[in-house]
Amino acid sequence: MIFNSIEFAIFLIIVFFLYWFVVNKNLRVQNSLLLLASYVFYGWWDWRFLSLLIFISIANYLIGIRIDKNALKKRRKSWLIAGLILNLGILGVFKYYNFFVDSFIDFFSNFGWVISASTTKIILPLGISFYVFISLSYILDIYKKTLPANRNIPEVLLALSFFPIILAGPIQRPSSLLPQIATKREFNYDSAVDGLRQILWGLFVKVVIADNLAHFVDDIFNNYTGYSGSTLLVGAVLYMVQIYADFSGYSDMAIGTAKLFGFNLMRNFQYPYFSRDIREFWQRWHISLTTWFRDYLFLPLSFSVAWRIKSERVLLIKSDLFIYIFVSAITWFLTGLWHGANYTFIIWGMIHGSFLITYHLQRNARKKLLRKIGIDNNNLIIVIAETIITLTIIMITWVFFRADSITQALEYLNGIFSKSLITVPEVLPGKTILLIFSFLLIEWFQRKEPYALHFNEKFRSRIIRWGVYYVLIMLIIFLGGDHKEFIYFQF
């Protein structure tokens, strides 16, 4: 069951009605209803994998209790390690088994050794990368003593499988979701309307923008050898918009759906394509993932490495800078690997990591240079130039993200930066480009709001608000593209 389907609309109406008008006076029953709804929602795709979700949730519930009960640090750490092995082991088997087997066979084939491949191919369960990370944050927070183990099993199971976030995030940590689950919730009309409004915007962005772009992007990337450089550039730019519209649209629908049931989820996107540097981009893009890696990998690993380094320099590099480079490389390698079992994702992650390190190295020198030549940091020309450079870097990395192989990505980029770049593109969808321009223009004017359709005091007029609603609904009905699954479902 996916957000942009009739089945989900019917499901949401039924659960909403039961939640607020039938069991609204009993918090325990409300939570049980949401847990059952979450399992139905997830099991709608494939009931066989529902047992995996339930097993992981119960296992982490029990491990959390064992970590919390043991006063001895050694025993607490043993249970944490057991939890890490369980969660990462399951994720590794389902997500990377096929990748490592194929890589193993390819490696030995280079030496003339033929190894027969197993006919067994493991299916990747939807959302496994997301709910495993949610589970990991639960036991890690208990270990760090920032969250006590919750003995109420329905509450914990709900926090680890809440249906708005189970398939593609945001990666809402149980430390922020459990207190909301345990607190009595009252129906709030304004919050519900705001949730519906955010769902409408997310649906529009997904169905009208992302799904309309999918046809053009697929055609250009699948037939890149037959297109000019200018057309390949168009394809790369369209994919930039597609993946953003697709994923931010999902996040808006997830956050809006949670609001309907009285829950507040973390923001996952903050208009990332308006960033002027790569660091700012990652403060605005997939925020729940980047903050997860920061809090559970980058910072702990930095402290661990710093504790072991006693000298002022390592390999002629200042120790603090060496730690930043070393830990950043590991973090971005794993960030790329998290996205999928393909070398393209690893390269994508490493490129972003390299540019973040480069940004870190030149930041102070850049400020000194601008100050010396008397140019303000917020000079319009500087801001525009840096934004264009940042978007160019991001566009190039998205080519690796979208390509099936590193070879294809390099050939695609080589095709862009060829003599045929200065030609008229063979694919230039006029109607779609107009929609993209309108979409980005709205986001620009609403960039200070939590999402683009959020109405502030300037939009008190009911006529204006309902006029916008009707326009978006009509666009969804008449201009919606082919029904496509969300891109991040494959991760």
C-alpha positions in Angstrom: 0.0 0.0 0.0 1.5 3.3 -1.0 0.4 6.9 -0.3 -0.6 7.8 -3.9 -3.2 5.0 -4.2 -6.9 4.6 -3.8 -6.3 1.8 -1.3 -4.4 4.0 1.0 -7.1 6.8 0.8 -9.8 4.3 1.9 -7.5 2.8 4.5 -6.7 6.3 5.9 -10.4 7.3 6.1 -11.3 4.1 8.0 -8.4 4.3 10.5 -9.0 8.0 11.0 -12.7 7.5 11.7 -12.1 4.6 14.1 -9.3 6.4 15.9 -11.1 9.6 16.6 -14.8 8.6 16.8 -14.8 5.0 18.1 -11.8 4.5 20.4 -10.9 8.1 21.1 -11.5 7.8 24.9 -9.0 5.0 25.5 -5.3 5.7 24.7 -4.3 2.1 25.0 -6.9 1.0 22.4 -5.9 4.0 20.2 -2.3 2.8 20.2 -3.4 -0.8 19.5 -5.4 0.4 16.6 -2.5 2.3 15.1 -0.2 -0.7 15.6 -2.7 -3.0 13.9 -3.1 -0.4 11.1 0.7 -0.2 10.7 0.9 -4.0 10.3 -1.9 -4.0 7.8 -0.3 -1.1 5.9 3.1 -2.9 5.7 1.6 -6.4 5.1 -0.4 -5.1 2.2 2.8 -5.3 0.1 3.8 -8.8 1.2 2.5 -10.5 4.3 5.6 -12.8 4.4 7.8 -9.9 5.4 5.5 -8.6 8.1 6.9 -11.4 10.3 10.4 -10.0 9.8 9.2 -6.5 10.9 7.5 -7.9 14.0 10.5 -10.1 14.9 12.9 -7.2 14.6 10.6 -5.0 16.7 10.1 -7.6 19.5 13.9 -8.4 19.5 14.8 -4.8 20.0 12.2 -4.4 22.7 13.7 -7.3 24.6 17.3 -6.1 24.0 16.4 -2.6 25.2 15.1 -4.0 28.5 18.3 -6.1 29.0 20.5 -3.1 28.3 18.5 -1.0 30.7 18.4 -3.6 33.5 22.1 -4.3 33.7 24.1 -1.9 35.8 27.5 -3.3 34.7 28.8 -1.5 31.7 30.3 -4.7 30.3 27.0 -6.5 30.3 25.2 -3.5 28.8 27.8 -3.3 26.1 27.4 -7.1 25.4 23.7 -6.7 24.9 24.2 -3.6 22.7 26.7 -5.6 20.5 24.1 -8.4 20.3 21.5 -5.9 19.1 23.9 -4.3 16.6 24.8 -7.8 15.2 21.1 -8.7 14.9 19.9 -5.5 13.2 22.9 -5.0 10.9 23.1 -8.7 10.2 19.5 -8.9 9.0 20.0 -5.7 7.0 23.2 -7.1 5.5 21.7 -10.4 4.5 18.6 -8.9 2.8 20.1 -5.9 1.3 23.7 -6.9 0.4 23.7 -10.7 0.0 23.1 -10.6 -3.8 25.6 -7.7 -4.2 28.5 -9.5 -2.4 27.9 -12.8 -4.1 27.9 -11.2 -7.6 31.0 -9.2 -6.7 32.8 -12.3 -5.4 32.0 -14.1 -8.7 33.1 -11.1 -10.8 36.3 -10.8 -8.9 37.4 -14.4 -9.5 36.3 -14.3 -13.1 39.0 -11.8 -13.7 41.5 -14.6 -13.0 39.8 -17.1 -15.3 38.0 -18.9 -12.5 34.4 -19.7 -13.2 32.2 -19.9 -10.2 28.6 -20.9 -10.7 26.2 -18.5 -9.2 23.4 -19.6 -6.9 20.0 -19.4 -8.3 18.8 -18.0 -5.0 18.1 -14.3 -5.0 16.9 -12.6 -1.9 14.1 -10.2 -2.2 14.7 -6.8 -0.5 11.9 -6.0 2.0 10.3 -2.6 1.6 11.5 -0.1 4.2 14.1 -2.4 5.8 16.8 0.3 5.8 14.4 2.7 7.5 13.0 0.5 10.2 16.3 -1.1 11.0 17.8 2.4 11.6 14.8 3.3 13.8 15.4 0.2 15.8 19.1 0.9 16.1 18.5 4.4 17.5 16.2 2.9 20.1 18.8 0.5 21.6 21.6 3.0 21.2 19.7 5.7 23.1 19.0 3.2 25.9 22.7 2.3 26.0 23.7 6.0 26.2 21.0 6.5 28.9 19.3 9.2 27.0 16.1 7.1 26.8 14.8 4.6 29.4 13.7 1.2 28.1 9.9 1.2 27.7 8.2 -1.9 29.2 4.9 -1.3 27.4 5.4 -3.6 24.4 2.5 -2.2 22.2 4.0 1.3 22.6 7.5 0.2 21.6 6.2 -1.9 18.6 4.2 1.1 17.4 7.3 3.4 17.7 9.3 0.9 15.6 6.6 0.4 12.9 4.4 3.5 12.8 2.9 3.3 9.3 3.5 6.9 8.1 7.3 6.4 8.4 7.8 2.6 8.0 8.5 2.6 4.2 10.6 5.6 3.6 10.9 7.7 6.7 11.5 10.3 8.1 13.7 8.2 10.3 11.8 9.3 13.4 13.7 8.3 16.5 11.7 6.5 19.2 13.1 9.0 21.8 10.8 11.6 20.2 8.0 9.3 19.1 7.5 7.3 22.3 6.5 10.3 24.5 3.9 11.2 22.0 2.6 7.6 21.9 2.4 7.5 25.7 0.5 10.9 26.0 -3.2 11.2 25.6 -4.0 12.9 22.3 -7.0 15.2 21.7 -8.4 16.0 18.2 -7.1 19.3 17.0 -9.0 20.7 14.0 -6.3 23.1 13.0 -3.6 20.4 13.1 -5.8 18.0 11.1 -6.4 20.7 8.4 -2.7 21.4 8.3 -2.0 17.7 7.9 -4.5 17.4 5.0 -2.9 20.5 3.4 0.6 18.9 3.7 -0.7 15.7 2.2 -2.3 17.5 -0.7 1.0 19.3 -1.4 3.0 16.1 -1.2 0.6 14.3 -3.5 0.8 17.1 -6.0 4.6 17.2 -6.0 4.8 13.4 -6.3 2.0 12.8 -8.9 2.2 15.9 -11.0 5.9 16.8 -10.9 7.9 13.6 -10.1 5.7 11.1 -12.1 5.5 13.4 -15.1 9.3 13.6 -15.2 9.8 9.9 -14.8 9.0 9.1 -18.4 11.5 11.6 -19.8 14.2 10.7 -17.3 13.9 7.0 -17.9 14.0 7.5 -21.7 17.1 9.7 -21.6 19.1 7.5 -19.1 18.1 4.3 -20.8 19.1 5.6 -24.3 21.9 8.0 -23.3 24.3 6.8 -26.1 21.9 8.1 -28.7 21.3 11.6 -27.3 23.3 14.8 -27.6 25.1 16.4 -24.7 22.5 19.1 -24.3 19.8 16.4 -24.1 21.8 14.5 -21.5 22.2 17.7 -19.5 18.4 18.1 -19.6 18.0 14.5 -18.4 20.3 15.1 -15.5 18.5 18.3 -14.5 15.1 16.6 -14.8 16.3 13.8 -12.6 17.5 16.3 -10.0 14.0 17.6 -9.8 12.3 14.2 -10.0 14.1 12.6 -7.1 13.6 15.7 -4.9 9.9 16.0 -5.8 9.4 12.2 -5.3 11.1 12.0 -1.9 10.1 15.3 -0.5 6.5 14.6 -1.7 6.6 11.3 0.3 7.9 13.0 3.4 5.2 15.7 3.2 2.5 13.0 3.0 4.1 11.1 5.8 4.3 14.1 8.1 0.8 15.2 7.1 -0.6 11.8 7.8 0.9 11.7 11.2 -0.6 15.1 12.0 -4.1 13.6 11.4 -3.5 11.3 14.4 -2.0 13.9 16.6 1.7 13.2 16.0 4.5 15.6 15.1 7.3 14.2 12.9 10.6 15.8 12.2 11.1 17.8 9.1 13.0 15.9 6.4 13.5 18.6 3.7 14.2 22.3 3.9 14.3 23.5 0.3 17.7 21.9 -0.4 18.2 23.2 -3.9 18.4 26.8 -2.6 21.6 25.9 -0.8 24.8 27.9 -1.6 27.3 25.2 -0.5 27.5 21.5 -0.1 27.4 21.6 3.7 24.2 23.6 3.6 22.7 21.2 1.2 23.2 18.3 3.6 21.7 20.3 6.4 18.5 20.6 4.2 18.3 17.2 2.4 17.0 14.0 4.0 17.6 15.6 7.4 16.5 12.6 9.4 19.2 10.4 7.8 22.1 13.0 7.9 21.4 13.7 11.6 21.2 10.0 12.3 24.6 9.4 10.8 25.9 12.5 12.6 24.7 11.4 16.1 25.2 7.7 15.9 28.3 7.4 13.7 30.3 10.6 13.0 30.4 12.1 16.5 30.9 8.8 18.4 33.6 7.7 15.9 35.3 11.1 16.1 35.5 11.0 19.9 36.8 7.4 19.7 39.5 8.2 17.2 40.5 11.4 19.1 40.9 9.4 22.3 43.4 7.1 20.6 45.5 9.8 18.9 48.1 11.3 21.2 50.3 13.3 18.8 49.6 16.7 17.3 50.0 15.5 13.8 49.1 12.3 11.9 50.8 11.8 8.4 51.9 15.5 8.6 48.3 16.5 9.0 47.0 18.3 12.2 45.3 15.6 14.3 41.9 17.3 14.5 41.9 17.7 10.7 43.0 14.1 10.2 40.2 12.9 12.4 37.6 15.0 10.5 38.9 13.6 7.1 39.1 10.0 8.3 35.7 9.9 10.0 34.0 11.8 7.2 35.3 9.3 4.6 34.0 6.4 6.7 30.6 8.1 7.3 30.0 9.0 3.6 31.2 5.5 2.5 28.5 4.0 4.7 26.0 6.7 3.7 26.4 5.6 0.1 26.3 1.9 1.0 23.1 2.5 3.0 21.4 3.7 -0.1 21.9 0.4 -2.0 24.0 -2.5 -3.0 25.7 -0.9 -6.0 29.1 0.7 -6.5 27.4 3.7 -7.9 25.9 4.6 -4.5 29.3 4.2 -2.8 30.9 6.5 -5.4 28.0 9.0 -4.9 28.6 9.0 -1.2 32.3 9.4 -1.5 32.0 12.3 -3.9 29.8 14.1 -1.5 32.2 13.3 1.3 35.1 14.6 -0.7 33.4 17.9 -1.4 32.4 18.3 2.2 36.0 17.8 3.2 37.1 20.3 0.6 34.5 22.8 1.8 35.8 22.3 5.4 39.4 22.8 4.2 38.8 26.1 2.3 36.1 27.7 4.5 38.4 29.9 6.6 40.7 30.8 3.7 37.7 31.8 1.6 36.4 34.1 4.4 39.8 35.7 4.7 40.1 36.2 0.9 36.7 37.8 0.6 37.4 40.1 3.6 40.8 41.1 2.1 39.4 42.1 -1.3 36.4 43.8 0.4 33.6 41.7 -0.8 30.7 40.9 1.5 29.9 37.2 2.1 26.3 37.8 1.1 27.1 39.6 -2.1 24.4 38.7 -4.6 26.8 37.7 -7.3 28.8 35.5 -4.8 25.6 33.8 -3.6 24.3 33.1 -7.1 27.7 31.8 -8.3 28.1 29.5 -5.2 24.6 28.2 -5.6 25.1 27.4 -9.3 28.4 25.6 -8.5 26.7 23.6 -5.7 23.8 22.6 -7.9 26.3 21.5 -10.6 28.1 19.3 -8.2 24.8 17.8 -6.9 23.7 17.2 -10.5 26.8 15.3 -11.3 26.5 13.1 -8.2 22.9 12.4 -9.1 24.1 10.9 -12.4 26.0 8.3 -10.4 23.0 7.8 -8.2 20.7 7.2 -11.1 23.0 5.1 -13.4 23.1 1.3 -13.3 26.9 1.2 -13.2 29.9 3.4 -12.8 30.8 2.9 -16.5 27.3 4.1 -17.5 27.6 7.1 -15.2 31.0 8.1 -16.6 29.8 7.6 -20.2 26.8 9.7 -19.5 28.9 12.5 -18.0 31.3 12.3 -20.9 28.4 12.6 -23.2 27.2 15.8 -21.5 30.6 17.5 -21.6 31.1 16.9 -25.4 30.8 19.2 -28.4 27.1 18.4 -28.7 26.5 20.2 -25.4 26.0 23.4 -27.4 23.1 22.2 -29.4 19.3 22.3 -29.1 18.1 19.5 -26.8 16.1 16.8 -28.5 13.9 16.3 -25.5 12.5 19.5 -23.9 9.0 18.9 -22.4 7.4 22.3 -22.5 4.4 21.6 -20.2 6.5 19.8 -17.7 9.2 22.5 -17.6 6.4 25.1 -16.9 5.2 22.9 -14.0 8.8 22.6 -12.6 9.3 26.4 -12.8 6.0 27.0 -11.0 6.8 24.4 -8.4 10.3 25.9 -7.7 8.9 29.4 -7.7 6.3 28.5 -5.1 9.0 26.9 -3.0 11.2 30.0 -3.3 8.4 32.3 -2.1 7.5 29.9 0.7 11.1 29.0 1.7 10.6 30.4 5.3 7.6 28.1 5.8 7.8 24.4 7.0 6.4 23.3 3.7 5.4 25.1 0.5 1.6 25.0 1.0 1.7 26.2 4.6 -0.4 29.3 4.9 0.7 32.1 7.2 -1.1 35.3 8.2 -0.8 36.7 4.6 -3.3 34.0 3.4 -6.2 34.6 5.7 -8.7 34.8 2.8 -10.7 31.6 2.6 -11.3 32.2 -1.1 -7.6 32.2 -1.9 -7.0 29.1 0.2 -9.8 27.1 -1.3 -8.8 28.4 -4.8 -5.3 27.0 -4.3 -6.8 23.7 -3.1 -9.1 23.3 -6.1 -6.3 24.2 -8.6 -4.0 21.5 -7.0 -6.7 18.9 -7.0 -7.5 19.6 -10.7 -3.8 19.4 -11.6 -3.6 16.0 -9.8 -6.6 14.7 -11.6 -5.9 15.9 -15.1 -2.1 16.2 -15.2 -1.0 13.4 -12.9 1.7 11.2 -14.6 1.8 7.5 -14.8 1.5 5.7 -11.5 5.0 5.2 -10.1 6.3 3.8 -6.9 8.4 6.1 -4.7 12.1 6.1 -5.7 13.3 5.6 -2.1 11.3 2.3 -1.8 14.2 0.6 -3.4 16.4 1.6 -0.5 
